[in-house]
Amino acid sequence: MRVLICYASTEGQTRKICRFCAEQLIAHGHSVEMLPVAEAGEIALAPFDAAILAGSVHLGRLQAPLSAFAADHALALNRLPTLFLVVSLAIASGEAEDRAELDRIAAEFCAGGGWRPGRILHVAGAFRFSEYDVFRSLAMRWIARRRGQQVDPHQDREYTDWPALAEALAEWAGPGA
Ligand SMILES: Cc1cc2nc3c(=O)[nH]c(=O)nc-3n(C[C@H](O)[C@H](O)[C@H](O)COP(=O)(O)O)c2cc1C
């Protein structure tokens, strides 16, 4: 398969997740074009056999440029096998309430533009204090405290479950993957 991976990443974890997906797919014989949404512009989807869109949740929403891309290409995307990677910290809690909120965020993202992803996968992201400004760092420490999590503001902390992601990706890409 020739797979397009189009992503939006504010602090870099979604980019890292997409790079991992690209490596996995390539290792299984697929070819991959991985593009930040800002560079995807008017890309034609016709040459691709499948597509992955990936974005991260900030203040209850995914990145607007990714939503615009999904809306602009909804018709073509709906003809392909697609996977929507929704990166967040809330999914790491394992709480049903958090999961329901993330499902709502993903559904809202898709409803606006008419894209119907073949599969939606929630992926735990990371605290990236090395990328935050003072305001973000304080906000994230506050969020962590409210959730009863201990975080060291001098250290990034990753929650992404790489083996689970590899498994879900292989399942999506089919027996050849
Ligand atoms: C300012 C800010 C707001 C965030 N808001 C949310 C949120 O509403 N829900 C959530 O689950 N995660 C939230 N996160 C966590 C991000 O989704 C997580 O850090 C993710 O790994 C970011 O991916 P990225 O580095 O690709 O942008 C927030 C992070 C920041 C910095």
PDBQT file of the ligand as one rigid body, heavy atoms in Angstrom, charges set to zero:
ROOT
HETATM    1  C1  LIG A 201      -1.887  23.710  26.607  1.00  0.00    +0.000 C 
HETATM    2  C2  LIG A 201      -2.232  22.242  26.535  1.00  0.00    +0.000 A 
HETATM    3  C3  LIG A 201      -3.563  21.839  26.597  1.00  0.00    +0.000 A 
HETATM    4  C4  LIG A 201      -3.902  20.478  26.575  1.00  0.00    +0.000 A 
HETATM    5  N1  LIG A 201      -5.210  20.126  26.648  1.00  0.00    +0.000 NA
HETATM    6  C5  LIG A 201      -5.529  18.797  26.679  1.00  0.00    +0.000 A 
HETATM    7  C6  LIG A 201      -6.888  18.398  26.798  1.00  0.00    +0.000 A 
HETATM    8  O1  LIG A 201      -7.819  19.200  26.797  1.00  0.00    +0.000 OA
HETATM    9  N2  LIG A 201      -7.155  17.064  26.906  1.00  0.00    +0.000 N 
HETATM   10  C7  LIG A 201      -6.138  16.128  26.880  1.00  0.00    +0.000 A 
HETATM   11  O2  LIG A 201      -6.426  14.951  26.997  1.00  0.00    +0.000 OA
HETATM   12  N3  LIG A 201      -4.853  16.481  26.723  1.00  0.00    +0.000 NA
HETATM   13  C8  LIG A 201      -4.522  17.798  26.626  1.00  0.00    +0.000 A 
HETATM   14  N4  LIG A 201      -3.218  18.170  26.483  1.00  0.00    +0.000 N 
HETATM   15  C9  LIG A 201      -2.194  17.121  26.362  1.00  0.00    +0.000 C 
HETATM   16  C10 LIG A 201      -1.762  16.893  24.913  1.00  0.00    +0.000 C 
HETATM   17  O3  LIG A 201      -2.811  16.331  24.160  1.00  0.00    +0.000 OA
HETATM   18  C11 LIG A 201      -0.549  15.962  24.939  1.00  0.00    +0.000 C 
HETATM   19  O4  LIG A 201       0.495  16.622  25.612  1.00  0.00    +0.000 OA
HETATM   20  C12 LIG A 201      -0.104  15.515  23.565  1.00  0.00    +0.000 C 
HETATM   21  O5  LIG A 201       0.987  14.623  23.723  1.00  0.00    +0.000 OA
HETATM   22  C13 LIG A 201       0.311  16.682  22.691  1.00  0.00    +0.000 C 
HETATM   23  O6  LIG A 201       0.681  16.188  21.431  1.00  0.00    +0.000 OA
HETATM   24  P1  LIG A 201       1.624  17.043  20.482  1.00  0.00    +0.000 P 
HETATM   25  O7  LIG A 201       2.982  17.107  21.185  1.00  0.00    +0.000 OA
HETATM   26  O8  LIG A 201       1.715  16.296  19.220  1.00  0.00    +0.000 OA
HETATM   27  O9  LIG A 201       0.999  18.384  20.318  1.00  0.00    +0.000 OA
HETATM   28  C14 LIG A 201      -2.872  19.506  26.473  1.00  0.00    +0.000 A 
HETATM   29  C15 LIG A 201      -1.533  19.927  26.385  1.00  0.00    +0.000 A 
HETATM   30  C16 LIG A 201      -1.211  21.268  26.413  1.00  0.00    +0.000 A 
HETATM   31  C17 LIG A 201       0.238  21.681  26.317  1.00  0.00    +0.000 C 
ENDROOT
TORSDOF 0
